[in-house]
Amino acid sequence: MAAGSRQTAREGLFLLLAYALGFCVPFLLAALSWEKFGPCLRRHYAWLPRIQKTMGLFLIFFGILMLSGMTLRIMAFLAG
């Protein structure tokens, strides 16, 4: 949104590039380091179902917060 409202195309392009790199770089690093860290992570596969269920509950919880408008109250509280 901020990239589209910039005064010059160069500023908007820079913001979009930074946004795209922010999405791309972590996935590239994960793919490049999989050979080294993959065997380490395989030891923790037994925990994966519990982790997935916990993260699913967090997603549902934060979705409810967003739908009810509570996130705005929380942000206002944290801002002081």
C-alpha positions as CSV (number, residue, x, y, z in Angstrom):
1,M,0.0,0.0,0.0
2,A,2.7,2.4,0.9
3,A,4.6,1.6,-2.3
4,G,1.7,2.6,-4.4
5,S,1.2,6.0,-2.7
6,R,4.8,7.2,-3.1
7,Q,5.4,10.4,-5.0
8,T,7.9,9.0,-7.5
9,A,8.0,5.7,-9.2
10,R,11.6,5.1,-8.0
11,E,10.5,5.3,-4.3
12,G,7.6,2.9,-5.0
13,L,9.9,0.5,-6.9
14,F,12.4,0.5,-4.1
15,L,9.7,-0.3,-1.5
16,L,8.3,-3.1,-3.6
17,L,11.8,-4.5,-4.1
18,A,12.4,-4.5,-0.4
19,Y,9.1,-6.1,0.2
20,A,9.8,-8.9,-2.3
21,L,13.2,-9.5,-0.9
22,G,11.8,-9.7,2.5
23,F,9.6,-12.6,1.3
24,C,12.1,-14.2,-0.9
25,V,15.4,-14.3,1.1
26,P,14.2,-16.4,4.1
27,F,12.8,-19.1,1.7
28,L,16.0,-19.1,-0.3
29,L,18.2,-19.4,2.8
30,A,16.0,-22.3,4.0
31,A,16.3,-24.1,0.7
32,L,20.1,-23.6,0.5
33,S,20.7,-24.7,4.0
34,W,18.4,-27.8,3.9
35,E,21.3,-30.2,3.2
36,K,23.2,-29.0,6.3
37,F,20.3,-28.6,8.8
38,G,17.8,-31.2,7.4
39,P,19.2,-34.2,9.4
40,C,19.1,-32.1,12.6
41,L,15.4,-31.2,12.0
42,R,14.4,-34.8,11.3
43,R,15.1,-35.6,14.9
44,H,12.2,-33.3,15.9
45,Y,9.6,-34.8,13.5
46,A,7.8,-36.5,16.4
47,W,6.9,-33.0,17.7
48,L,5.5,-31.8,14.3
49,P,1.8,-32.8,14.9
50,R,1.7,-31.0,18.3
51,I,3.4,-27.9,16.8
52,Q,0.9,-27.9,13.9
53,K,-2.1,-28.1,16.2
54,T,-0.7,-25.4,18.4
55,M,0.0,-23.1,15.5
56,G,-3.5,-23.8,14.1
57,L,-5.1,-22.8,17.4
58,F,-3.0,-19.6,17.4
59,L,-4.2,-18.8,13.9
60,I,-7.9,-19.3,14.9
61,F,-7.4,-17.2,18.1
62,F,-5.8,-14.3,16.2
63,G,-8.4,-14.6,13.5
64,I,-11.1,-14.2,16.1
65,L,-9.2,-11.2,17.6
66,M,-9.1,-9.6,14.2
67,L,-12.7,-10.2,13.4
68,S,-13.9,-8.8,16.7
69,G,-11.7,-5.7,16.4
70,M,-9.7,-6.5,19.6
71,T,-6.4,-6.2,17.8
72,L,-6.9,-2.4,17.5
73,R,-7.5,-2.3,21.3
74,I,-4.5,-4.4,22.0
75,M,-2.3,-2.1,19.7
76,A,-3.7,1.0,21.4
77,F,-2.9,-0.5,24.8
78,L,0.6,-1.4,23.8
79,A,1.2,2.0,22.3
80,G,0.5,3.6,25.6
